[in-house]
Amino acid sequence: MIARIERRNIVLQEASNYWELRSVLDNVNQILLSRKYKPTYFFQGTPVIGQGGFSVIIKLDRELTEEDVRILKRILSSSGINVVIK
């Protein structure tokens, strides 16, 4: 799985199944909601091999702070996800 973290968006790509995606979203959600962000989720994709897997775009009501970016990167990286900061 790949995660792209931008100031107002987080994109999780190439999840191979629902359970993998759900585990990651539970962790990300916990951080976002505890920090009073209001995320909006957009789901797309399919678990069919060769089609890129599931993707989730998380749009935020305000920009992530540098500290929140570091926390999200650490949590996602520790789950084996490749993280790209934009």
C-alpha positions as CSV (number, residue, x, y, z in Angstrom):
1,M,0.0,0.0,0.0
2,I,1.1,3.6,-0.6
3,A,0.1,6.7,1.3
4,R,0.4,10.2,0.0
5,I,0.2,12.9,2.6
6,E,-0.6,16.4,1.5
7,R,-1.6,19.5,3.5
8,R,-5.3,19.0,3.1
9,N,-5.5,15.4,1.7
10,I,-4.4,11.9,2.5
11,V,-4.5,9.3,-0.2
12,L,-4.2,5.6,0.5
13,Q,-3.7,3.6,-2.6
14,E,-3.3,0.0,-3.7
15,A,-4.9,-1.7,-0.7
16,S,-5.5,-5.4,-1.7
17,N,-8.5,-6.0,0.5
18,Y,-11.1,-4.4,2.7
19,W,-9.5,-5.6,5.9
20,E,-6.1,-4.2,5.2
21,L,-7.7,-0.8,4.3
22,R,-9.9,-0.9,7.4
23,S,-7.0,-1.5,9.8
24,V,-5.1,1.5,8.3
25,L,-8.2,3.8,8.4
26,D,-8.9,2.9,12.0
27,N,-5.4,4.2,12.9
28,V,-5.6,7.3,10.7
29,N,-9.1,8.1,11.9
30,Q,-8.0,7.9,15.6
31,I,-5.4,10.6,15.0
32,L,-7.5,12.9,12.8
33,L,-10.5,12.8,15.1
34,S,-8.5,13.3,18.3
35,R,-6.9,16.4,16.7
36,K,-10.4,17.8,15.8
37,Y,-10.1,17.4,12.0
38,K,-13.3,16.8,10.1
39,P,-12.3,14.3,7.4
40,T,-14.5,13.4,4.3
41,Y,-13.8,10.0,2.8
42,F,-14.0,9.1,-0.9
43,F,-13.6,5.4,-1.7
44,Q,-12.8,4.0,-5.2
45,G,-11.3,1.0,-6.9
46,T,-11.6,-2.8,-6.8
47,P,-9.8,-5.7,-5.2
48,V,-9.2,-7.3,-8.6
49,I,-5.6,-8.2,-9.2
50,G,-3.9,-5.9,-11.7
51,Q,-6.5,-3.1,-11.3
52,G,-4.7,-1.2,-8.5
53,G,-6.7,-2.3,-5.5
54,F,-8.8,0.0,-3.3
55,S,-8.1,3.6,-2.8
56,V,-9.3,6.2,-0.3
57,I,-9.0,9.9,-0.6
58,I,-9.4,11.7,2.8
59,K,-10.1,15.4,2.4
60,L,-9.6,17.5,5.5
61,D,-11.3,20.7,6.6
62,R,-8.0,22.4,7.4
63,E,-4.3,21.9,6.8
64,L,-2.3,19.3,8.7
65,T,0.3,20.6,11.1
66,E,3.9,19.5,10.7
67,E,3.5,17.5,13.9
68,D,0.5,15.7,12.6
69,V,2.2,14.9,9.3
70,R,5.1,13.4,11.3
71,I,2.8,11.3,13.5
72,L,0.8,10.0,10.5
73,K,4.0,9.2,8.6
74,R,5.4,7.2,11.6
75,I,2.1,5.3,12.1
76,L,1.7,4.5,8.4
77,S,5.4,3.5,8.0
78,S,5.3,1.2,11.0
79,S,2.4,-0.6,9.3
80,G,4.6,-1.3,6.3
81,I,3.1,1.4,4.1
82,N,5.3,3.4,1.7
83,V,4.7,7.1,2.6
84,V,5.2,10.0,0.3
85,I,5.0,13.6,1.7
86,K,4.0,16.3,-0.8
